[in-house]
């Protein structure tokens, strides 16, 4: 082979490699080049689904591609999460609802088919859904002080919860223990069943997230007593926290965040975080979330990762202290 042929071959090889590198760079620069799927591991119409759809509605202002909501309910919301964990880490399959009980509470009871903190990487926090304690308007006890006095006079009182061993029951059990009364918690199949049980006066009190109870509060059928949050919930700002009333009852409630599979490039995580941050600052988004009782509470990926671990450990401590099981 002549020197001229070798040089020509080397030039062709160099040109091909250069074109391939350019193609890869252009491909990375073009992210996202197709619709991004938001995997919601719950049924349509629930609080997480509602939040996701508000995000998707505002997203075209900031994303060049649409955000598509994909509901994958069932199996205690675990299969939907596992779907994201097993998906390609390319930024096109996101978990929406990262930070809910299935991430912070359930792993304290039993192992999952994946590691919530190793197999999923936080992008950002969107909202926090506190747990509020409520009574029916038929109840003569309209404050925590009045209710505690009544509860202590009884052998036990009843409370409804959206599910066994989840955030609402943890708050109810913690309230009872801190206040010094006995409670029998009756679990239902979601807030759509547990909240009406309180409205109808079938239990002494109940708990729920603002988006579940706000319509009933506005109609006067439910009376909120307190929220289990560090600060007052912006959705119901007139309702005091338990700590204001002298009871150390604080939980994360239900957190709405975004996560991606491990292995997702950092530049994609940074891109997504920046876009979701812009959405969280958008007046249209803030107003829409306010109307459905879901206060916007953005947090970036590094802080959110620490927040998640802290909440998980706090739930674990409470579960052990209160002796709660999932049944």
PEHUGI-V824455 format. One record per backbone hydrogen bond with DSSP energy under -0.5 kcal/mol. NH is the residue of the N-H (numbers start at 1). CO is the residue of the C=O. If there is no record, write none. Layout:
nh;co
NH;CO
NH;CO
This chain:
nh;co
6;2
7;3
8;4
9;5
10;6
11;7
12;8
13;9
14;10
15;11
16;12
17;13
18;14
19;15
20;16
21;17
22;18
23;19
24;20
25;21
26;22
27;23
28;24
29;25
30;26
31;28
36;66
37;92
38;68
39;37
39;94
40;38
40;70
41;39
41;96
46;43
50;46
51;47
52;48
53;49
54;50
55;51
56;52
57;53
58;54
59;55
60;56
61;58
62;59
63;59
68;36
68;66
69;67
70;38
71;69
72;40
77;74
78;75
81;77
82;78
83;79
84;80
85;81
86;82
87;84
90;88
94;37
95;259
96;39
96;94
97;95
97;257
98;257
100;97
103;100
104;100
105;101
106;101
108;105
109;106
110;106
116;114
118;115
119;115
120;115
121;260
123;258
124;258
125;299
126;256
127;256
128;295
129;254
130;128
132;130
132;208
133;226
134;206
135;223
137;221
139;136
142;140
147;143
148;144
149;145
150;146
151;147
152;148
153;149
153;150
154;151
157;182
159;184
160;205
161;186
166;163
170;166
171;167
172;168
173;169
174;170
175;171
176;172
177;173
178;174
179;175
180;176
181;176
184;157
185;183
186;159
187;185
188;161
190;162
190;188
193;190
194;190
195;191
197;193
198;194
198;195
199;195
200;196
201;198
202;197
203;197
204;158
205;158
206;134
207;160
208;132
210;130
212;209
213;209
214;210
217;213
218;214
219;215
220;216
220;217
221;216
222;216
223;135
224;222
225;133
226;133
227;240
228;131
229;227
236;233
237;234
239;236
240;238
242;227
245;241
245;242
246;243
247;242
249;247
251;228
254;129
255;99
255;253
256;127
257;255
258;124
259;95
260;121
262;119
264;261
265;89
268;265
269;265
270;266
271;267
272;268
273;269
274;270
275;271
276;272
277;273
278;274
279;275
280;276
281;277
282;279
286;282
287;283
288;284
289;285
290;286
291;287
292;288
292;289
293;290
294;289
297;126
299;125
301;123
304;300
305;301
306;302
307;303
308;304
309;305
310;306
311;307
312;308
313;309
314;310
315;311
316;312
317;313
318;314
319;315
320;316
321;317
322;318
323;319
324;319
